[in-house]
Amino acid sequence: MAKTAFVTGGTGFLGGHIIRLLREDRWEVVALHRPSSDPAPLAAMGATPVAGVMHDADSVTAAMPEHPDAVFHVAGNTSMWKRMNREQTRDNVEGTRALVSAALARQASRFIHTSSISAWGIQKDPINEETPSNAANDWINYNRTKYLAEQEVRAGIKRGLDAVILNPCGIIGPGDRHNWAQMIMLIDQGKLPGVPPGSGNFCHVMEVAKAHLSALENGRTGANYILAGVEASFLELARTIGFLLGRKAPRRAIPKPVLLAAGRIYPLLALFSGKEPDLTPEKVALVTNRVAADGTRAVAELSFNAAVPLQQMLSECIDWMRQEGMLSDK
């Protein structure tokens, strides 16, 4: 008899890869989608789409099958604009609370929660899974809501939920339409205004997806697992993208004071467009204060592959974007 998984965020970057891996392993996959969204992409991956309101526990419980072998809560609101704070809190915190409640009601065998390295907030020193978070009162709503969402999972564990929490760093790879793909498109179009002075930690999307499935068998109940990959400066990232595209990339990073000023100006311009600005004070803070993370626990316990080279991740992402018509024909 096939195992059954319930997945949120299945139409997203990471969620789609998780669904494909599950289907390759012959799982039955039930995937939640908003009532207003198109279920066709989920059906195309071999999942059974079900409509539901993620922050409504009754709605999610009705959508979730009885006794699922696994619940993968991948959906999340990654906005970095304070005008979206209320909606983000609803999605990330209330949504996780609803998923936990539904998983308990439906007696799910295991709950895999996709969090983020941001759940630790901005840290000056390198962190590992035992480092106390300082995000409970963080002024960056994304950091705070990712931390609070983890507390909802921990509350569920106290009620009997068998849950594992995964904390990816920056994810790169095929299927990306909104994250680092934005930088790739701007470099392709010659419109990237500059590069932040900081650095980041980057991991391959397929390895992150595999870690989620590994967590089902190997993750310890209540444990966090940092999914860290290769360290690179944003300038190295941009220049690697430029090399792969055959395009010019910035030769030096933007001074931090300039970036801080732009982070204050862009939101003012967004008052007229209504769209999330390319730069906000939150985005500037995150890219200029990256958290250095130790991912050895995930490597040891989940067999996570943290060694995929940056150029390989970007090359696979760029090849996919070309196939999707997101880049020029060159």
N, C-alpha and C positions, 0 to 999 in steps of 0.2 A: 504493500500500500504506500502510495506516494506521501511524502511529508508535505505539510502545508505551512507557508509563510505569509504573514501579513506585512505589507510594506507601505510606508508613507514616503513621499518625496520621490516616487518612482519615475516621474518625468524629468527629474533634475539630473545634474551632471553625475554625481556619485550613485544616486538611486538607480539609474538606468543600468549601470554596470553591475550592481548587486542583483537586480532582477535577472539579467542575462546569465550570470554565473549560477544562480539558483535554477533557472530553467535548463541550463546545460547539465545540471546535476539531477534533473528530473523532479524538481520540487513543483508542487502546485503553488502558484503565487496569486494572492488576492491583493490588489493594489488600490489604495485609497486615492481619490481625486476630488477636487472641489466640484460641487454640483454645476458650476458654470464653465468648467474646463472640458476640453475635448478628450474623451477616453481613448480615442483611436491609437495614439502612440503607445499606451500601455498594452492594448490588445495586440499591437504589432509585435511586441516583445514576448508575447505568449502568456501575459498575465490576464487575470480576470479583473476588470475595472469595477470598482464600487464607489458610488458617490457618497460623500459624507462631509460634515463640517468638523474640521480637526479639533477645534477648541471646545466642541460640544461632546461631553462624555457619552450621552445617550446616543447621539448620532454615530459616534465611532464604535460604540459597543454593538449597535445594530449592524454596522458594516463588517465587523470582525467575525470570522467563523469561530465556531466552538472548538476549544482545545487546540489552537494552532501550535505547531511545533516551535515556531519562532516568530517574534515580532521584531521587525527592523524599523525603528523610528529614525528615519533619515531626514525628513523634511525640516527645514529651518528658514527663518527670515534673517538674511544677512545684511540688511540695510545699515548704512552708516550715516543716516541723516535724521536729525532729531525730530523732524516733522513726522517721521514714521515710527516714533518710539512707542506710541500706544498700540499700534497694530503689531509691532514686533514683539512687545510683551505678551500680547494675546496669543500670537502664533507660537512663540518659543516656550513660554512658561505655562500658560493655560492649555496650550496644545499638548505639551508633554504630560501635564496633569491628567488630561482627558485620556491620553493613550495608556498611561499607567493604570488608570481606573478601569478602562476597557480590558486591558490585558489580565488584570486580576479577576474581573467578572467572567471573562471567557476562559480562564484557567490556562493561560499561555505557558508553554513549557520553559521558554527563555525569551528575554527581552534584551535586544542589542540597541543601545542608545548612541546615536552619532552626535557627539558634542564637538568641541573645538579646543585648540590650544588657548584660545581666547578666554576660556573659562577660568584661567588663572589670573586674568587681568594683565596689566603691564608690570613686568618684573625686571629689576635691574640685574639680578644674578641668574645664572643658569638654573633651570628647574628640572625636577623629575616628578613622578606621580605622588610623592609624599610631601611635596612643597605646599604649604598652606596658600590657598587662593586669597587674593586681595580684591576680588571683583564684586563682592557683595554690595558695595556702595560705589562702584565705579561710575564715573560720569559718562563713560561710553556705554550706551544702552545695550549694544550687542554683547559686550563682555559680561555685563551684569545679567542679562537674560540667559546666556549660556550657562553661567554659574547657577542661577536659580533653577534652571531646567534640570540640572544634575541633582539639585536638592529634592526635586519632585520624584526623581528616580530613586533616590535614597529613601525617601518616605515610603515608596512602594516596596522597597526591599524589606523594610521593617514590617510590612504587612504580608510578606511571603513571596514577593516577586523575585524571580531568579534573573537578575539583570547584570549586564556588563556595560561599561562606558568606554567608548573609543574617542580619542582626542587627536584628530589629524591636524597637521600643520598645513602649509600651502599646497593645494592639490593641483597637479598639471596633467594633461593628457587628452586623448580624443573624447569628444562629447561635450567639451566646454564651450558654452555660448556667452557666458557672462563674467567669468572670473578673469583669469590671466589672458583669455581670448581677447578681452578689450584692449590690452596692451599690444597684442599681436596685430590686431586690425589697425590700430593707430600707427604703428610702425610701418605696416604695409601701405597705408595711405599717406605716409609722410607727415602725419599730424600729431605725433607724440610731442607735447610741449617740453618735456624734460623728464628726468629720472630722479626719484627720491634718493637721498644720501644713505639710506639704511641698507639692511640686508634681510634675507628671509631664509626659511627652511622649506624645502620643496620635496614632495613625494609624488609618485606615479599613481594615477587614479585607479588603475587596475590592481596595484598592490594594496591600496587602501580597501578596495572592494573585497579582495581575497582575505584581508585581515578580519573583515566583518564576518565572513563565513567561518574562519578559523576560530573566532571568538565563541561561536556556538559550541564547539567541542572542547576548546582549550582555555577559554577565558574563565577567570575566577569570579565568582559571584561578588558583586560590590566593588570590583577592582577597576581602576582607570588604566588605560593603555595609551600612551603618547605615540602617535604615528609620525615619526620624524624621518626626514630623508637627508638630502644634501644641502649644505649651507652655500649660499651665493649672495653676492651683493646685487641690488637692483640694477646697477650699471652693468654687471656681468650678464644678468638676465636679459636686459635690453639689447646688449651687443650680440649675444648668442642668437636672439630672435632676428636681428638685422642680418647676421651672417646667413642664417637658414633661408631667409626671404630674399636675399640679394638686395637688401635695402640699407640705406644709411640709418644709423642709430645715433643717439646723443653720445658725445665723447666724454662728457663729464656730468656729474650729478648736480642737481640744483641745490644751492645753499639752503640750509634749513630755514633761515629767516624769510627767504622769498617764498618758500613752500607754506610757511605758517600764514603769511599775508594772503596768499592765494586761497588758502583754506577758509579764510574769513570772507573773501570777496565773492567766490563762486556761489555760496548759498544765497547771497543777495540777488544775484542774477537769476537764480532758480525761482525766485518769487514770481517772476514773470512767466517762466516756462512751465512751472509746476512739476518738472521732472527732477529726479535726484541728481544733484550736481556731481561733476567728475571729481571735485575735491570738496571735502568738508573738514572741519576741525578734527572730527573723529578719525577720518581716513588719514590725515596728516599725522596724528598722534600714533596710530598703529604702524604706519610705514617707517616712522623715524624712531620707534621704540620697540623693535622686534624682541621677542622672547626667545632666548636660547634654551633648547629643550633636549633632554636626554631620553632617547627612545629605546634604550637597551632592553627594557622589560618586554616590549612588543616583539622585538627581534627574538628574544629567548623563549617566550611563552607562546607567541602566536605565529612564529616563523615568518614574521614580517620582513619583506625585502626592502631595506632602506637604502640600497646602494645603486638604484637606477640612475645613470648619469643625467644631468640636467639637459644636455643636448638631445638625448634620446627622448625624454619626456616631451620636449618642445617640438621635436621633429615629428613625432606621432600626432601631436595636437595640430600642427600646421598641415600635415597631410590630410587629416580628417576635415579640417576647415576648408581646404581647397575642394575636397569632394562635395562639401555642402554648399559651395558657391559663396563662402564668406570672405574669400580673398581674391585678389586680382589673378588673372590667368598666367602671369609670368611664372 
